[in-house]
């Protein structure tokens, strides 16, 4: 198995993050630092990260209802709580993608690097749905622009699915995950977000999970996430 995939399989990090760890010289195989993420390894190869041996561990996927002020990182170097602190698990878990610190709602944490990569990589276009409360009622012209794609400083967005819930509340569904994308899209069409909550990731819904709580996904739910991430494309 390629080293980068092995690290993801062991729950160390997603494949993209594992490549960064290798490039930084933090990964050793058989006692020697390696720079090739495609190097073939197995459990007998003596893979270490930061001097600690790594080996495959049971996979876990959790859904968390993230409160405002909690950051979407594995550990926060400052004083703010990290989303993994809300999960009662001994595994080395990390978030799937990001959710702004001032946003709330559904975020996944896992030690399954392959699943995390597929769910978050733009290639697979996994849909995310957000409940958005606006500063001002949305005009029809603003909804049309969101549905057609919006020009941002990092390029035009893909068309969004938009459903009006009330004059100031929308549900937006996107297949992209750019930094603060929903907030920037709303600002680009002449409005502002006052509250933002992610309520769905793929086919998984936040439902009635209380804010600040987490639960481990059942096998059928994990299987549906793999389907959302189009595993047949492998």
C-alpha positions as CSV (number, residue, x, y, z in Angstrom):
1,X,0.0,0.0,0.0
2,X,1.3,3.5,-0.8
3,X,2.6,5.3,2.3
4,X,0.1,8.2,2.0
5,X,-2.8,5.8,1.8
6,X,-1.4,3.7,4.6
7,X,-1.3,6.8,6.9
8,X,-4.9,7.6,6.0
9,X,-5.9,4.0,6.6
10,X,-4.3,4.2,10.1
11,X,-6.3,7.2,11.0
12,X,-3.3,9.6,11.1
13,X,-4.8,12.1,8.8
14,X,-6.5,12.6,5.4
15,X,-4.4,11.8,2.4
16,X,-3.8,15.4,1.6
17,X,-2.7,16.1,5.2
18,X,-0.6,12.9,5.2
19,X,1.3,14.3,2.1
20,X,2.1,17.4,4.1
21,X,3.4,15.3,7.0
22,X,5.7,13.4,4.7
23,X,6.9,16.6,3.0
24,X,7.7,18.1,6.4
25,X,10.0,15.1,7.2
26,X,7.8,13.9,10.1
27,X,7.3,10.4,8.7
28,X,9.9,7.6,9.0
29,X,9.9,4.1,7.6
30,X,12.3,1.6,9.2
31,X,13.9,4.4,11.1
32,X,14.6,6.6,8.1
33,X,12.8,9.8,7.0
34,X,11.0,9.4,3.7
35,X,9.9,11.9,1.2
36,X,8.1,9.7,-1.3
37,X,4.3,9.5,-0.5
38,X,4.0,6.6,-3.0
39,X,6.5,4.3,-1.2
40,X,5.1,0.8,-0.7
41,X,4.6,0.0,3.0
42,X,2.7,-2.5,5.2
43,X,2.3,-3.2,8.9
44,X,5.7,-4.7,9.1
45,X,7.5,-1.7,7.6
46,X,7.9,0.2,10.8
47,X,6.1,3.4,9.9
48,X,6.3,6.2,12.4
49,X,5.0,9.7,12.6
50,X,6.8,12.1,15.0
51,X,8.6,9.1,16.4
52,X,5.4,7.2,17.3
53,X,4.6,3.9,15.5
54,X,1.3,3.9,13.6
55,X,-0.8,0.9,12.7
56,X,-4.4,0.4,11.4
57,X,-7.1,0.9,14.0
58,X,-10.9,0.4,13.9
59,X,-12.7,2.9,11.8
60,X,-15.1,5.4,13.4
61,X,-17.3,8.1,11.9
62,X,-19.1,10.6,14.2
63,X,-21.6,13.3,13.5
64,X,-21.2,16.4,15.7
65,X,-23.6,19.4,16.1
66,X,-20.9,22.1,16.3
67,X,-21.7,25.1,18.4
68,X,-20.4,28.6,17.5
69,X,-16.9,29.3,18.8
70,X,-15.7,25.7,18.4
71,X,-13.1,25.3,15.7
72,X,-13.0,22.6,13.0
73,X,-9.5,21.3,13.8
74,X,-8.2,18.2,15.5
75,X,-6.6,20.3,18.2
76,X,-6.6,24.1,18.7
77,X,-3.3,25.5,19.8
78,X,-5.0,28.4,21.6
79,X,-7.8,28.5,24.1
80,X,-10.7,27.7,21.9
81,X,-12.3,24.2,22.0
82,X,-11.8,21.9,19.0
83,X,-14.6,19.9,17.5
84,X,-12.9,16.6,18.3
85,X,-13.1,17.6,22.0
86,X,-16.9,17.0,21.8
87,X,-16.4,13.3,20.8
88,X,-16.0,10.6,23.4
89,X,-13.6,8.3,21.6
90,X,-10.0,7.1,22.2
91,X,-9.3,7.2,18.5
92,X,-7.2,9.8,16.7
93,X,-10.1,11.6,15.0
94,X,-10.0,14.6,12.8
95,X,-12.7,16.7,11.0
96,X,-14.0,16.1,7.5
97,X,-13.4,19.5,5.9
98,X,-14.1,22.7,7.8
99,X,-17.0,24.6,9.3
100,X,-16.3,28.3,10.2
101,X,-15.8,28.9,13.9
102,X,-18.8,31.3,13.9
103,X,-21.0,28.7,12.0
104,X,-22.9,25.9,13.6
105,X,-24.3,22.5,12.7
106,X,-23.3,19.2,11.1
107,X,-19.6,18.3,10.9
108,X,-18.2,14.8,10.6
109,X,-15.1,13.6,12.4
110,X,-13.4,10.3,11.6
111,X,-10.2,8.3,11.5
112,X,-11.0,6.9,8.1
113,X,-8.8,9.0,5.9
114,X,-10.0,7.5,2.6
115,X,-13.7,8.3,3.4
116,X,-12.7,11.8,4.6
117,X,-10.8,12.5,1.4
118,X,-13.7,11.4,-0.8
119,X,-16.3,13.4,1.2
120,X,-14.3,16.6,1.1
121,X,-12.5,16.5,-2.3
122,X,-14.2,18.8,-4.9
123,X,-13.9,16.0,-7.5
124,X,-16.7,14.0,-5.8
125,X,-19.1,17.0,-5.4
126,X,-20.7,15.7,-2.2
127,X,-23.7,18.0,-1.5
128,X,-23.9,20.1,1.7
129,X,-27.0,22.0,2.8
130,X,-27.0,25.1,4.9
131,X,-29.8,26.9,6.7
132,X,-29.0,30.6,6.3
133,X,-30.6,33.5,8.2
134,X,-30.1,36.8,6.4
135,X,-29.8,40.4,7.6
136,X,-32.4,41.5,5.2
137,X,-35.2,39.7,3.2
138,X,-33.8,38.2,0.1
139,X,-34.9,39.7,-3.2
140,X,-35.8,37.3,-6.1
141,X,-32.9,38.7,-8.1
142,X,-30.5,37.7,-5.3
143,X,-31.9,34.1,-5.4
144,X,-31.5,34.0,-9.1
145,X,-27.9,35.0,-8.9
146,X,-27.2,32.3,-6.2
147,X,-28.8,29.7,-8.4
148,X,-26.8,30.7,-11.5
149,X,-23.4,30.9,-9.8
150,X,-21.7,33.9,-8.2
151,X,-18.4,35.6,-9.2
152,X,-16.0,35.5,-6.2
153,X,-12.4,36.5,-5.9
154,X,-11.4,32.8,-6.4
155,X,-13.7,32.2,-9.4
156,X,-17.3,31.7,-10.3
157,X,-19.2,29.3,-8.0
158,X,-21.2,26.4,-9.3
159,X,-24.9,26.9,-9.3
160,X,-26.5,26.4,-5.9
161,X,-29.9,24.9,-5.1
162,X,-31.8,27.5,-3.2
163,X,-35.1,27.2,-1.3
164,X,-36.8,30.1,0.4
165,X,-38.0,29.1,3.9
166,X,-39.1,32.6,4.9
167,X,-38.3,36.1,3.8
168,X,-35.0,36.1,5.7
169,X,-34.2,32.3,5.8
170,X,-32.9,30.2,2.9
171,X,-31.6,26.7,2.5
172,X,-28.6,26.6,0.2
173,X,-27.2,23.3,-1.2
174,X,-23.7,23.3,-2.6
175,X,-21.3,20.7,-4.0
176,X,-18.3,22.9,-3.3
177,X,-16.4,23.6,-0.1
178,X,-14.5,26.8,-0.5
179,X,-13.4,28.9,2.5
180,X,-16.5,30.7,3.9
181,X,-18.2,30.2,0.6
182,X,-21.8,30.6,1.7
183,X,-21.1,33.9,3.5
184,X,-19.1,35.2,0.5
185,X,-21.8,34.2,-2.0
186,X,-24.5,36.0,0.0
187,X,-22.3,39.1,0.4
188,X,-21.6,39.1,-3.4
189,X,-25.3,39.3,-4.2
190,X,-25.8,42.2,-1.8
191,X,-26.9,40.7,1.5
192,X,-25.3,39.4,4.7
193,X,-25.5,36.3,6.8
194,X,-26.5,36.6,10.4
195,X,-26.7,32.9,11.2
196,X,-25.4,29.9,9.3
197,X,-26.0,26.2,10.2
198,X,-25.1,23.2,8.2
199,X,-28.1,20.8,8.3
200,X,-27.1,18.1,5.8
201,X,-24.0,16.4,4.5
202,X,-24.7,14.1,1.5
203,X,-27.7,12.2,2.6
204,X,-26.9,12.5,6.3
205,X,-29.1,14.9,8.2
206,X,-28.4,16.8,11.5
207,X,-31.9,16.0,12.7
208,X,-32.5,16.4,16.4
209,X,-29.0,16.0,17.6
210,X,-28.5,18.6,20.4
211,X,-26.0,21.4,19.9
212,X,-22.6,20.4,21.4
213,X,-23.4,16.7,21.2
214,X,-22.0,13.9,19.0
215,X,-23.0,10.4,18.2
216,X,-21.2,7.6,16.3
217,X,-22.8,6.7,13.0
218,X,-24.3,3.3,12.5
219,X,-22.9,1.0,9.7
220,X,-25.8,1.7,7.3
221,X,-25.2,5.4,7.7
222,X,-21.5,5.1,6.9
223,X,-22.4,2.9,3.9
224,X,-24.7,5.7,2.6
225,X,-21.8,8.2,3.0
226,X,-19.6,6.0,0.9
227,X,-22.4,6.0,-1.7
228,X,-22.7,9.8,-1.5
229,X,-18.9,9.9,-2.2
230,X,-19.3,7.8,-5.4
231,X,-17.1,4.8,-4.4
232,X,-17.8,3.3,-7.8
233,X,-15.4,5.9,-9.3
234,X,-12.4,4.1,-7.8
